[in-house]
Amino acid sequence: MDVLLLGMRAVAEPTRLRLLVLCAHAELTVTELTQILGQSQPRVSRHLKLLVEAGLLDRFREGTWAFYRMSERHACATLGRMIVDLIPDGDKTLSLDLVRLEAVKTARAEQAAAYFRLNAARWNEIRQYYVDEVEVEKAMMALLPVGEVGELLDIGTGTGRMLEVYGAAATRAVGIDTSRDMLAVARVNLERAGLHKCQVRLGDMYQLPVSSASFDTVTVHQVLHYAAAPGDVIAEAARALRPGGRLIVVDFAPHREEQLRVDHKHRRLGFSDDELASWLERADLVPELATHLRGAPLTVCVWPARRPASTPATPQ
């Protein structure tokens, strides 16, 4: 009862109610919320602090920025959703807030599109060397049926494509990336797709900002070739898996395309099945049958593995 009363007291103020509604529609920074509400940053920050302390909002740090969104896992999460659903559609103040929110989203989309245009040529140059991504995604979906996704973690999420592929089937999905620019693109893509159960976070693939044994599925899609220590990435991915959970790694088979190292900063020119199997086994995962999608000149490999149901993830 104390938790419920704390939540009700926190939201029983006009500005905090407006903040709750806005954060139910999108992940937003203090700057964006200040812009929408037309109030000072210190004032907005104080209100946000109370909402976070009550468990109605979650706060996620991203460098010097902090993002706020409706809480999903706190005891007050259900209360927050109920309150938002009870607000009349015709409320003039909140309707204006949502109009301003759309302007913020549009500005975000324009910034993301500009970044994507600058980098699209580089990504397309790489894609011409291997099979269509549609075929890769089909192979991944065949290994992980919709009903088995559960809670999903995507390491090195980039534009959030894996979250788009699996997001509708996941009960919750989190993408981690070290690039703030890529996360901005991913947020726009997820909002456009209406995938509100998906979120992205700034983080290091060697030290994931997640608890051990907290996800049913982990994907590492076209990330390992950038890693200085790929085996450590696999071990950290395994740490995040629950017993019985599944890891899916997608990357290139060994190749000789040196320009990918020179022009695109690939540290490794592909991986062998034996190499992946050794890392998976060292992380206490059981390798499963790999899929090889041959292209010219690059072959894409999909390496699945499971954590045995009786083996807990190693704490870190």
Stockholm file with secondary structure:
# STOCKHOLM 1.0

chainA/1-316         MDVLLLGMRAVAEPTRLRLLVLCAHAELTVTELTQILGQSQPRVSRHLKLLVEAGLLDRFREGTWAFYRMSERHACATLGRMIVDLIPDGDKTLSLDLVRLEAVKTARAEQAAAYFRLNAARWNEIRQYYVDEVEVEKAMMALLPVGEVGELLDIGTGTGRMLEVYGAAATRAVGIDTSRDMLAVARVNLERAGLHKCQVRLGDMYQLPVSSASFDTVTVHQVLHYAAAPGDVIAEAARALRPGGRLIVVDFAPHREEQLRVDHKHRRLGFSDDELASWLERADLVPELATHLRGAPLTVCVWPARRPASTPATPQ
#=GR chainA/1-316 SS CHHHHHHHHHHCSHHHHHHHHHHHHSCEEHHHHHHHHTCCHHHHHHHHHHHHHTTSEEEEEETTEEEEEECSSSTTHHHHHHHHHHSCTTCHHHHHHHHHHHHHHHHHHHHHHHHHHHHHHHHHHHHTTSCCHHHHHHHHHHHSCGGGCCEEEEETCTTTHHHHHHTTTCSEEEEEESCHHHHHHHHHHHHHHTCTTEEEEECBTTBCSSCTTCEEEEEEESCGGGCSCHHHHHHHHHHHEEEEEEEEEEEECSCCCHHHHHHHCCSSSCCCHHHHHHHHHHTTCEECCCEEEECSSCEEEEEEEECCTTCCCCCC
#=GC SS_cons         CHHHHHHHHHHCSHHHHHHHHHHHHSCEEHHHHHHHHTCCHHHHHHHHHHHHHTTSEEEEEETTEEEEEECSSSTTHHHHHHHHHHSCTTCHHHHHHHHHHHHHHHHHHHHHHHHHHHHHHHHHHHHTTSCCHHHHHHHHHHHSCGGGCCEEEEETCTTTHHHHHHTTTCSEEEEEESCHHHHHHHHHHHHHHTCTTEEEEECBTTBCSSCTTCEEEEEEESCGGGCSCHHHHHHHHHHHEEEEEEEEEEEECSCCCHHHHHHHCCSSSCCCHHHHHHHHHHTTCEECCCEEEECSSCEEEEEEEECCTTCCCCCC
//
